[in-house]
Amino acid sequence: MESSYITKELDYSSVLKTVCFGLSPLTVIEIGIGTGFSLRCFVEWAPEKAEIKAYDLFDGFNGNHPSFNETVKKFPGVPISEGNFYELHHSIKDNSLDILHVDVANNGETYQFALDNYLEKLTDKGIMILEGGSEDRDQIEWMKKYEKLPIAPVLERNKNKFKILTFGKVPSITLIKK
């Protein structure tokens, strides 16, 4: 399976699998499915009784996006729905998620929105996992081209409020806990 999460530097599945192994999540939400790489890690490594749900904009995203029908076929038994990151938080109960994974063309605005609107959705043991977070990732072509707010300064501003850990250079992945 192709994914930006497979690099010479780091196979990011190791991070995702380790989180699942150590946390034994009972509730997982993925927002931004892409090729399904990270969703596959959660399906394979979360406990069998875990409730896993996944959302994407599908055809509503003007860019690289998965096919709804193909994604549903890849993940039988996982509820797959169309959903917008900037709206989904309204339908998720506070203190209900053990893992929230967000990969939606992340930038500093995405990160700040996640901290402001999704952190409260995590259980006490919960972890928010977001694509990006390194300074190198902030320098990629589309971030510059579209003048997106860098992620690293958002993490720097919040490092004393939350537990934050970033792995890798590009694409990088960041774990955040309350």
C-alpha positions in Angstrom: 0.0 0.0 0.0 1.4 3.4 -1.0 1.6 6.1 1.7 3.6 9.2 2.5 4.0 7.5 5.9 6.5 5.0 4.4 9.8 6.7 4.1 13.5 5.7 4.1 13.8 7.6 7.4 10.9 6.0 9.2 8.1 3.6 8.7 5.3 5.5 10.5 3.3 2.3 10.9 5.7 1.5 13.7 4.5 4.6 15.6 0.9 3.9 15.0 1.2 0.2 15.9 3.1 1.1 19.1 0.4 3.5 20.1 -2.2 0.9 19.6 -0.2 -1.8 21.4 0.5 0.4 24.4 -2.9 2.1 24.6 -5.3 -0.7 23.7 -7.8 1.8 22.4 -11.5 1.1 22.6 -12.5 4.1 20.4 -10.6 5.3 17.3 -11.6 8.0 14.8 -9.7 8.6 11.6 -10.3 11.9 9.8 -8.7 11.9 6.3 -8.4 8.3 5.1 -6.1 8.7 2.0 -4.8 5.3 0.9 -6.0 3.7 4.1 -2.5 3.1 5.4 -3.1 4.4 9.0 -6.6 3.0 9.1 -5.2 -0.4 8.3 -2.8 0.0 11.3 -5.6 0.8 13.6 -7.8 -2.1 12.3 -5.0 -4.6 12.7 -3.6 -3.4 16.0 -6.5 -2.0 18.1 -8.3 -4.6 20.2 -10.9 -6.6 18.4 -13.7 -5.0 20.5 -12.5 -1.4 19.5 -15.0 0.8 17.8 -13.2 2.3 14.8 -14.8 5.0 12.5 -13.3 6.8 9.5 -14.2 10.0 7.7 -13.1 11.8 4.6 -14.3 14.4 2.2 -14.0 12.0 -0.7 -15.1 13.8 -3.9 -15.7 16.9 -1.9 -11.9 17.5 -1.6 -10.3 19.4 -4.5 -7.1 17.4 -4.6 -5.9 13.9 -3.9 -8.7 11.9 -2.3 -9.8 8.3 -1.9 -12.7 6.7 -3.6 -15.6 6.1 -1.2 -16.6 2.7 -2.7 -13.1 1.4 -2.9 -12.4 2.5 0.7 -15.6 0.7 2.0 -14.5 -2.5 0.2 -11.0 -2.3 1.7 -12.4 -2.0 5.3 -15.5 -4.2 5.7 -16.9 -3.7 9.2 -15.5 -0.2 9.6 -18.1 2.6 9.4 -16.8 4.9 6.6 -18.6 8.2 6.2 -18.2 11.5 4.4 -17.2 14.1 7.0 -15.5 17.4 7.3 -12.8 17.9 10.0 -14.1 21.4 10.7 -17.6 20.1 11.5 -17.2 16.6 12.9 -16.3 17.7 16.4 -19.9 18.8 16.9 -21.0 15.1 16.7 -18.3 13.6 18.9 -18.9 13.4 22.7 -16.3 14.9 25.0 -14.1 12.3 26.8 -15.0 9.6 24.3 -12.0 9.0 22.1 -8.8 7.0 22.8 -7.3 7.8 19.5 -8.0 10.6 17.0 -5.9 10.5 13.8 -6.1 13.6 11.6 -4.5 13.8 8.1 -6.4 16.4 6.1 -3.7 18.5 4.4 -2.7 19.6 7.8 -1.2 23.0 8.5 -0.9 25.3 11.5 -4.6 26.2 11.2 -5.6 22.5 11.3 -3.5 21.9 14.4 -4.8 24.9 16.3 -8.4 23.9 15.4 -7.7 20.4 16.6 -6.3 21.7 19.9 -9.2 24.0 20.4 -12.0 21.6 19.3 -10.9 18.0 19.5 -8.6 17.7 22.6 -11.7 17.7 24.8 -13.0 14.7 22.9 -10.1 12.6 24.2 -10.4 10.3 27.2 -7.9 10.7 30.0 -5.6 8.2 28.3 -6.4 9.5 24.8 -3.9 10.5 22.1 -4.4 12.8 19.2 -2.2 11.8 16.2 -1.7 14.4 13.5 0.3 14.2 10.2 3.0 16.8 10.1 4.6 18.9 12.9 8.3 19.1 11.9 9.9 22.2 10.6 11.0 20.3 7.5 7.3 19.4 6.8 6.4 23.0 7.0 8.7 23.7 4.0 7.0 21.3 1.6 5.9 22.7 -1.8 2.1 23.0 -1.3 2.5 24.6 2.1 4.7 27.3 0.5 2.6 27.6 -2.7 -0.7 28.2 -0.8 0.9 30.2 2.0 -0.3 27.8 4.7 0.3 28.6 8.3 3.3 26.5 9.5 2.7 23.8 12.2 5.9 24.0 14.2 5.1 27.5 15.7 1.7 26.3 16.8 3.4 23.3 18.6 6.0 25.6 20.1 3.2 27.9 21.5 1.4 25.0 23.1 4.4 22.9 24.3 3.8 23.9 27.9 0.1 23.2 27.9 0.1 19.7 26.4 2.3 16.7 26.0 3.6 16.9 22.4 6.0 14.5 20.6 6.9 14.7 16.9 8.6 11.9 14.9 10.4 12.2 11.6 11.1 15.0 9.2 8.7 14.6 6.2 5.9 13.9 6.4 6.4 13.7 10.2 3.8 12.7 12.7 2.8 14.4 16.0 1.3 12.8 19.1 -0.6 15.1 21.5 -2.0 14.3 24.9 -3.9 16.5 27.4 
